[in-house]
Amino acid sequence: MRGATRAKFAAGAIVIALAATACSSSGSSSSGSSGSNTSGVVSAWWGDPQNPLIPTDTNEVNGGAVLNMIFTGLKGYDPKTGQPFNAMASSITTTDQQNFTITLKSGWTFSDGTPVTASSYVDAWNYGSYLPNKQNNTDPFFTSIQGYTDVHPASGTPKVKTMSGLKVVNATTFTVALTHKFSTWPDTLGYSAFYPLPQAFFSNPTAWLAKPVGNGPYVINSWTKSQQMQLRPNPTYAGTNKAQNGGINLKVYTDPNAAYADLQSGNLDVDNGLPNSALKTVSSDLNGRYINQPAGIIQTISFPMYQAAWNTANAKLVRQGISMAIDRPTITKQIFNNSRTPASDWTSPVLGAAGGYQSGICGDACTYNPTKAKQLITQGGGLPGGQLTISYNADGPHKEWVDAVCNSINNAMGNTTACVGKPVGTFADFRNQVTNKTETSAFRTGWQMDYPLIQDFLQPLYYTNAASNDSHYSNPQFDGLVDQANAQGDTTKAIGDFQSAEKLLATDLPAIPLWYQNGTAGWSSKVSNVTLDPFSVPVYTNITVNK
C-alpha cells in the first residue's frame, strides 16, 4: 500500500505517507479531546487520506489505517508474525486452486445493525471492479477473477456490471472462479480492497462516505477533515480483537515536528510519524517509550517512464548511475540513526526466504560506486534536462534524506546542483501529481506491504497498468513471469518465478531501492501496550490508558 503509495505509505500501496497536520502543541485540532482522557480515549498521529474511504478506492496508509479499524475482512494478519488467519471466513476451500468456496462465520453485523452476508462481499467487489466507478484499488487484486475484463475493459465500455466469477450461493456462502490457478490467493484476502460493504453504501453513497459504516472493532463517531477523526469501540463487533480502550482520536498533523512536540508535552499519546530529527534522542526523550522494529516497508525513488526522456536505452544507464551514486549506508546511519537498512532488492527482509525475499537481487546497481556512477550517467547522455529533481511531500519527514541523496549524487557528479529536492505542499497534493502523471523527473515512492507475499511488492507496483504502478513501467517479460508465478500451483515454484521477474527490475530500474524502513513509534506516559504490527501500523485495539 502506498505511503505511501497500502500501501498499503508502502502500503503503500500502497507509498509510505509520513504526512501530518496543522496542529502543534499550542494549536491542536479543535474537535474532540486533545489527548487521552478519563473515558480511556487514546489520541494518535494521523494524516489526511488521499481518497474517499471506500475499500476499493483507498491504497495509501492514512486511509488504510482507518479502514483496518472499522472493517474486518475474510482474512486477518497476525499482529506479531503477519501470518494470515481466518477472520470473518469460516473456511476457504478449493480442490484445484482456481475455484474457491468461501463460507462466512455467522452472527456478524455491520455497525448499523444490518447483517454481513455473502452479498456484502460480492457486491463490494463488483462495485470496485466496475470501470465507471473509477476506483483506484482494484488492479491487481480483482484482475484474477473471471469476468473482470468484462466489467473493467482496457478500452471501451463494460459489457456487464458484475463479474461472472462471483456467485452467491446463500447468505453465508459464495464462490469465486479465477482465470488461472493461484495457490496463494486466499492469503491475499485480508487486504482492505476485499472488505465487505453494507447496503447503506449502495443506497446512499454520499451519506455513507460522510460517516463510513463497517464491521470492524471501531465505529467512526465524528470526522472533521484535515483536523481529527474520532473512533469509538463497536459494541456489536463479533471479532476477537476487541478494543481495550475507550476509542481512538486520530489527529491530523502537517508537521511531524509539531506532532512530536505534542507527544512530549502530553497532548498526543501515540506518534508513529516521528521526525527524522528525533530518531537519535527519542528513546531518552520518552524514557524508553519507543519502539523500533523491522517492518514490511521499502522506500524507493521512481522515475516517470511516461516521459520520453526517461524511457530510452540511454536513460536506463542514467538510472543505473543515479542508483550507484547514492551512499545508502552513510545516509541510513547519519539521517535515520540506523532505523533504516540499505536495500538490495525491491521487497522486504520481513518476508523471509519463505515469503520470497532474496538479498542482493539489485546487485551492483545498489552498491555505492561514485566513479562508475558518473561514467554511466555520462555514457547515457547526462541527466535529462540537465538536472535531477526529486519530488516529495513537504508535510512528511523527507527533506533531510532527499537532500542527503542529492548531496551524494552531486558529489559523484562533481556538480553541486546536479540534483535538488522538489518539495510539494501536502501528501494529497503530491500523490495527485503522481497519479495524474504530471511528474517530469524523479519522485519519492514507498510501499507498505498489504500481505506478506513477494507478489504484493511486485505486481501492484511494476505490472503494466497496475493501480500502484506510479512510474508506469511496462515490460511484457516481467508481466509474463508474474502471470506464470500466479498460475503456479506450487508456492516454491511461484516464488522462483516472482524472483525471476524481480531480477528484470535490476536491469530496467523504473524505481531505485533506497532502504528498508523499520516501524517506529513513541508514546506518552498516559498509555501502555503500544505495539506495531509487521506493516508498521499501531495495534490500536491493544492500547490501554493508564489509570
Stockholm file with secondary structure:
# STOCKHOLM 1.0

chainA/1-547         MRGATRAKFAAGAIVIALAATACSSSGSSSSGSSGSNTSGVVSAWWGDPQNPLIPTDTNEVNGGAVLNMIFTGLKGYDPKTGQPFNAMASSITTTDQQNFTITLKSGWTFSDGTPVTASSYVDAWNYGSYLPNKQNNTDPFFTSIQGYTDVHPASGTPKVKTMSGLKVVNATTFTVALTHKFSTWPDTLGYSAFYPLPQAFFSNPTAWLAKPVGNGPYVINSWTKSQQMQLRPNPTYAGTNKAQNGGINLKVYTDPNAAYADLQSGNLDVDNGLPNSALKTVSSDLNGRYINQPAGIIQTISFPMYQAAWNTANAKLVRQGISMAIDRPTITKQIFNNSRTPASDWTSPVLGAAGGYQSGICGDACTYNPTKAKQLITQGGGLPGGQLTISYNADGPHKEWVDAVCNSINNAMGNTTACVGKPVGTFADFRNQVTNKTETSAFRTGWQMDYPLIQDFLQPLYYTNAASNDSHYSNPQFDGLVDQANAQGDTTKAIGDFQSAEKLLATDLPAIPLWYQNGTAGWSSKVSNVTLDPFSVPVYTNITVNK
#=GR chainA/1-547 SS CCTTCCCCCCCCCCCCCCCCBSCBTTBCCSSSCSSCCTTCEEEEEECCCSSCSCGGGCCSHHHHHHHHHHCCCSEEECTTTCCEEESSEEEEEESSSSEEEEEECTTCBCTTSCBCCHHHHHHHHHHHHCGGGCCSSCTTTTTTBTTHHHHSCSSSCCSCSSCTTEEEEETTEEEEEBSSCCTTGGGGTTSGGGCCCCHHHHHCHHHHHHSCCCSSSEEEEEEETTTEEEEEECTTCCSSCCCSSSEEEEEECBCHHHHHHHHHHTSCSEESSCCGGGTTTHHHHTTTCEEEEEEEEEEEEECCTTSGGGSSHHHHHHHHHHHHTCCHHHHHHHTTTTSEEECSSSSCGGGHHHHTCCTTTTGGGGSCCHHHHHHHHHHTTSSGGGCEEEEEETTSTTHHHHHHHHHHHHHHHTCTTSEEEEEESCHHHHHHHHHTTCCCSEEEEEEECSSSSHHHHHHHHHSTTCTTCTTCCCCHHHHHHHHHHHHCSSHHHHHHHHHHHHHHHHHHCSEEEEEEEEEEEEECTTEECCCBCTTSCBCGGGCEECC
#=GC SS_cons         CCTTCCCCCCCCCCCCCCCCBSCBTTBCCSSSCSSCCTTCEEEEEECCCSSCSCGGGCCSHHHHHHHHHHCCCSEEECTTTCCEEESSEEEEEESSSSEEEEEECTTCBCTTSCBCCHHHHHHHHHHHHCGGGCCSSCTTTTTTBTTHHHHSCSSSCCSCSSCTTEEEEETTEEEEEBSSCCTTGGGGTTSGGGCCCCHHHHHCHHHHHHSCCCSSSEEEEEEETTTEEEEEECTTCCSSCCCSSSEEEEEECBCHHHHHHHHHHTSCSEESSCCGGGTTTHHHHTTTCEEEEEEEEEEEEECCTTSGGGSSHHHHHHHHHHHHTCCHHHHHHHTTTTSEEECSSSSCGGGHHHHTCCTTTTGGGGSCCHHHHHHHHHHTTSSGGGCEEEEEETTSTTHHHHHHHHHHHHHHHTCTTSEEEEEESCHHHHHHHHHTTCCCSEEEEEEECSSSSHHHHHHHHHSTTCTTCTTCCCCHHHHHHHHHHHHCSSHHHHHHHHHHHHHHHHHHCSEEEEEEEEEEEEECTTEECCCBCTTSCBCGGGCEECC
//
